[in-house]
Amino acid sequence: MEWQVLFFISVLSISVVHGQVSYSIPEEMAKGALIGNIAQDLGLSVDRLKSGKAYMYTGNTEEYIELKRERGVLLIKDRIDREALCSKTMPCALHFQMILENPMEFYTVTVEITDINDNPPIFERVGMKYEIIESALVGARFVLEKAVDEDVGINGLSNYALNPSDNFALKTISRGDGTKHVEIVLQKPLDREKNEHLSLILTALDGGEPQLSGTMQIIITVLDANDNPPVCLKQEYKASVVENASAGTVITTVTATDVDKGNNGKVTYMIPKSAGTNLFEIDADHGVLTLKGNVDYEKKKLYELDVQVFDQGGLFDVCKVTVDVIDSNDNPPSINIMSKSNTVSENVKTETVVTMLNIQDPDSSDNGKVMCLLNENIPFSIKSTTNNLFTVVTDNELDRETSSEYNITVTCSDEGVPSLSSSVTLTLQISDVNDNAPVFERSSYEAYIVENNTPGLSIFTVKATDADWNQNARVSYILEDSSVNGVAVSSYVSVSADSGVIHAVRSFDYEQIKDFQIHIKAQDGGSPPLTSNVTVKILVQDQNDNPPQVLYPVQTGGSHVAEMVPRSADVGYLVTKVVAVDLDSGQNAWLSYKLQKATDRALFEVGLQNGEIRTIRQVTDKDAVKQRLTVIVEDNGQPSRSATVIVNVAVADSFPEVLSEFTDFAHDKEYNDNLTFYLVLALAVVSFLFITCLVVIISVKIYRWRQSRVLYHSSLPVIPYYPPRYSDTLGTGTLQHVYNYEVCRTTDSRKSDCKLGRAGSPNVLIMDPSSSGTTKRIQSEKSILDEPDSPLEQKPPNNDWRFTQGQRPGPSGATGGPEVAMGTGPWPQPPTEAEQLQALMAAANEVSEATATLGPGTMGLSTRYSPQFTLQHVPDYRQNVYIPGSTATLTSNPQQQATAQQATQQALPPPQASTQPEPPKAAQTPASKKKSTKKEKK
């Protein structure tokens, strides 16, 4: 950019020095652009500007220019728009003063703003519309709108241009104020019939560089004038009418046009009366000529009419119409089918005859000449062999897939006027031939499957279609033999023969195989079959199934590598770098590193992306020599997988110092690992035992509570049984001895106790294998039964619990009352409820075992018992006997008793040898049954 600096300095004789400087700059300069070096132009130094605190005084006007005292230059402070600042005023300048102090001085500064061509000419309106009649005279003038250009001088509006200029010329007139008057002048007549609308473009140009312009559209509508007469479309119209046509028959239509518009173009038709005929009439508005009367071919064969056509302005034209009267044709042709085919194969040759027809027309002359045609767009044609014989043949190849059926319409017309015709429709079926191979929807496919899929998963579906029909269109899909990495492709995928569904045969691993191609053949069911092939590319998509693998530092069980960090290491010192890889791909293989655990977290940090371990503060003497860092490496998969690595860092300056610290490192680690393992294991075992015991105790409590509820609601009475004390009657059949037992039972049968031989009468239980589980009794030398007056005699029980005579053991005719049989001695102590229930349980089980041992019908006690004492004489107290406060239920089930006896044999020690004589085998006594019951409970 070129600019000039005008400098003028005036020195006065007074103490204040005045100076003036002028600059000339173009408008629209950028902010901060240099105007001039005012210090140099005024002959001042920069120091003087600084010491004098030079500043610009502009008054109340906006500041566009600023002074830089440090450099002594004037700069553009804000963008200057000459058009906004001065409008059309020339020249345009900014006036201000620069003032200095110590001593006070001021200088006048003038900055002239020159114009640049930054504004194009602009029309106030986008377009103008005029309506001009086509009969307007040449030289007519029409005033146009002027354009406005904000620029001045050469950059202002220069001239106008008009395009196109066929009918109009542009004329401009310069005014005294510098503006230009513009108008268009008609220089060529208008013709609405040729061009009803004219579109002109008026362009305003300025004189700047580059030249700018503005445009305005001028739309001229040409109005019509009646300057064109009506014109007949044809000078002569020829028509014919059948002699027996009815009144109102349309003969022809006379058409005339008038290129004028509106009423000037409206046409009226009329037949003059001078024609001398009243047989025809014409529609005045549309020119339709119709038959009004009856014409006779024998009277007149030809009529000539003059039809007048005129518009509303009086202009007219004449159309000639010739009407021929022809003989009537009143017999249509008759069509007879001689032979036809209902079905034809699609591969037949051309010119094959499918139908033969015989056509008859009784009319004469041209009315008897017949011509036959077929409907369009069918591959058939009709040929005439003789005057009356026609054949329908194929004239093109047939394709069942395009059309499986054709409706052939044969239309026969005579040559009469009007022509009469007849038609018949023939239906022809096209049979299929296997001439189309299956076609896949695409030339190739791409299928995607995520790795680690389930075998049998549906991957993709290929689809092929066959244009044939029935069996020829049945498509089967076959997987062609190929190999992938040396393995048959059938071990990877399979294809459903019917549906084309591709299934995965195995689970894919992206790290082993990323993609492979298979070839699928589609085969139809025709004979011979036709096939087509397609390639399917199967892409295995990655899953995040591989955790990161740490390559460095190497983790070994036998040795530990420590990284050395000198105590003089600065912040950011690179200790080591953790290197890891991930076998996955994509974002599943993006790794990030984090410090999970450290001896001193304030000393080290790990780079999130690069895995670099660096110090984050200065190493001090207080830092431990042995530092242990646990770094976790995570990938970016969903869900993410991770791996940890332990980095040992030695903060030391020499190797011996490190060696002493890391000698027992492996031992400490192994010890800590083992201790943690055993602590966790012990905690798990204790927790498991506690929970198990708690569940068992709760289950037992609930079970017992339910049993007590059942016992409480039971209607069966609890019948205690007290074994009687039988005295020796020397042959009466009663027992000779009485045995007393003390049985202590708890809710837990394993804690029950059994004491034998109270009051100086100990008893020994001996298990003899030959006794089938029966307990042998060895009595001491001195029996309690030998002392009839012993204080241990039992008190007689309540009379409600006495046996009748028939129920007592021994001969049926035994003497003595119930008191004698049951004994009259008192009980040593009042029996408790538990003792009474235990006695009842032993007695009930004794009866069952004795019966099973000695056979049916007897109690099986001994040979001294009477056979008459049968099982039916004693009530069975074993069935459904409930013990209050206990969960045990007495039963007489032999299987349960046998099971209890076997358990007793396994639990007791082997039989002990005894020098005392063995008493005769007898059934279990109540006391022995108590012992057996205790063992059965165990």
Helices and strands as residue ranges (DSSP letters): E 4-10, E 18-26, E 34-36, H 38-42, H 46-51, E 55-57, E 65-68, E 73-76, H 82-86, E 92-100, E 105-114, E 122-123, E 127-133, E 141-143, E 147-148, G 153-155, E 157-163, E 168-174, E 180-186, E 197-206, E 213-223, E 231-232, E 236-242, E 250-253, E 256-257, G 262-265, E 268-270, G 273-275, E 280-282, E 288-291, E 302-310, E 316-326, E 334-340, E 343-345, E 353-360, G 365-368, E 370-374, E 380-384, E 389-394, E 405-414, E 421-431, E 439-440, E 444-450, E 458-461, E 464-465, G 470-473, E 475-479, E 483-484, E 487-488, G 489-491, E 493-495, E 501-504, E 515-524, E 531-541, E 549-552, E 562-565, E 574-577, E 579-581, G 586-589, E 591-598, E 604-606, E 612-615, E 626-635, E 642-651, H 655-661, H 665-713, E 741-744, G 749-751, E 753-756, E 764-767, G 769-771, E 775-778, G 784-786, G 799-801, G 805-807, H 818-822, H 833-854, G 871-873, E 881-882, E 889-890, H 894-907, H 926-937
